[in-house]
Amino acid sequence: MILSLEFLLASGIGWTTACAIYLMLRGRTFPVVLGLTLLGYAVNVFIFAMGRLWVGMPPILDGTRPAADPLPQALVLTAIVIGFATTGLVIEMALRSRHEAGSDHVDGAEPGADAEPRP
């Protein structure tokens, strides 16, 4: 059985997305942050793959031959920068929430604990 590159790429994106959704459904803040980051990676690879791979083609039109499309690469580069900043913000918010609530559970209290979160 010969696997195509398209199948492998689609499977990799699918598995990354599935792992990201699993992590985002966890009860702690750190796995949620990891899940959001993984989902961002999956979306970036998807956008990058949709732009196709052009070998030896110029990214600028010169009128003599076809040109590669630079838009997917620019979108992914911008998304990486925005994703890094967003991840930093979410981690800071999670640390602040842990400090305020005394727990890193997303609801602010441990499951099964009847005590109120500390002020």
C-alpha positions as CSV (number, residue, x, y, z in Angstrom):
1,M,0.0,0.0,0.0
2,I,1.5,3.3,-1.1
3,L,0.5,6.4,0.8
4,S,0.4,9.7,-0.9
5,L,1.9,12.8,0.4
6,E,-1.5,14.5,0.4
7,F,-2.9,11.7,2.6
8,L,0.0,12.0,5.0
9,L,-0.4,15.8,5.3
10,A,-4.1,15.6,5.7
11,S,-3.7,12.9,8.4
12,G,-1.1,14.9,10.2
13,I,-3.3,18.0,10.2
14,G,-6.3,15.9,11.4
15,W,-4.4,14.3,14.2
16,T,-3.0,17.6,15.4
17,T,-6.5,19.1,15.3
18,A,-7.9,16.1,17.2
19,C,-5.2,16.3,19.9
20,A,-5.8,20.1,20.2
21,I,-9.5,19.6,20.7
22,Y,-8.8,16.9,23.3
23,L,-6.4,19.1,25.2
24,M,-8.8,22.1,25.1
25,L,-11.5,20.0,26.7
26,R,-9.3,19.2,29.7
27,G,-10.1,20.7,33.1
28,R,-6.8,22.4,33.8
29,T,-5.5,25.7,32.3
30,F,-2.1,24.4,31.0
31,P,-3.6,21.7,28.7
32,V,-6.1,24.2,27.4
33,V,-3.3,26.6,26.5
34,L,-1.4,23.7,24.8
35,G,-4.5,22.8,22.9
36,L,-5.0,26.3,21.7
37,T,-1.4,26.4,20.6
38,L,-1.7,23.1,18.8
39,L,-4.8,24.2,17.0
40,G,-3.0,27.3,15.8
41,Y,-0.2,25.1,14.5
42,A,-2.7,22.9,12.7
43,V,-4.4,25.9,11.0
44,N,-1.0,27.4,10.0
45,V,0.1,24.1,8.4
46,F,-3.3,23.9,6.6
47,I,-3.0,27.4,5.2
48,F,0.6,26.8,4.2
49,A,-0.3,23.6,2.4
50,M,-3.2,25.2,0.5
51,G,-0.7,27.6,-1.1
52,R,1.1,24.7,-2.8
53,L,4.9,24.2,-3.0
54,W,6.5,26.0,-6.0
55,V,10.1,24.9,-6.7
56,G,12.2,27.4,-8.6
57,M,9.4,29.9,-9.2
58,P,9.9,33.6,-8.4
59,P,7.4,35.1,-5.9
60,I,7.1,38.2,-8.0
61,L,5.5,38.4,-11.4
62,D,7.9,39.1,-14.2
63,G,5.6,38.2,-17.1
64,T,7.7,35.4,-18.6
65,R,6.8,32.4,-16.4
66,P,4.3,31.5,-13.7
67,A,5.0,32.9,-10.2
68,A,4.6,31.4,-6.8
69,D,1.8,32.8,-4.6
70,P,3.5,34.5,-1.6
71,L,0.2,35.2,0.2
72,P,0.0,31.9,2.2
73,Q,3.5,32.3,3.5
74,A,2.8,35.9,4.5
75,L,-0.5,34.8,6.3
76,V,1.3,32.0,8.2
77,L,4.1,34.3,9.2
78,T,1.7,36.9,10.5
79,A,-0.4,34.1,12.3
80,I,2.8,32.8,14.0
81,V,3.5,36.2,15.4
82,I,-0.1,36.8,16.5
83,G,-0.3,33.3,18.0
84,F,2.9,33.8,20.0
85,A,1.5,37.1,21.5
86,T,-1.9,35.5,22.2
87,T,-0.3,32.5,23.9
88,G,1.7,34.8,26.1
89,L,-1.5,36.7,27.0
90,V,-3.4,33.5,27.8
91,I,-0.6,32.1,29.9
92,E,-0.5,35.4,31.9
93,M,-4.2,35.3,32.4
94,A,-4.0,31.6,33.5
95,L,-1.3,32.4,36.0
96,R,-3.3,35.3,37.4
97,S,-6.4,33.1,37.7
98,R,-4.4,30.5,39.5
99,H,-3.1,33.1,41.9
100,E,-6.6,34.5,42.6
101,A,-8.5,31.2,42.8
102,G,-5.8,29.1,44.3
103,S,-6.3,26.4,41.7
104,D,-5.5,25.9,38.0
105,H,-8.8,24.3,37.3
106,V,-10.7,26.2,34.6
107,D,-13.8,26.6,36.9
108,G,-11.6,28.0,39.6
109,A,-12.3,25.1,42.1
110,E,-11.2,21.5,42.2
111,P,-13.8,19.0,41.2
112,G,-15.5,17.6,44.2
113,A,-14.3,20.4,46.5
114,D,-17.2,22.2,48.3
115,A,-15.0,25.0,49.6
116,E,-15.3,28.5,48.1
117,P,-12.2,29.7,46.3
118,R,-10.0,31.9,48.4
119,P,-10.3,35.6,48.0
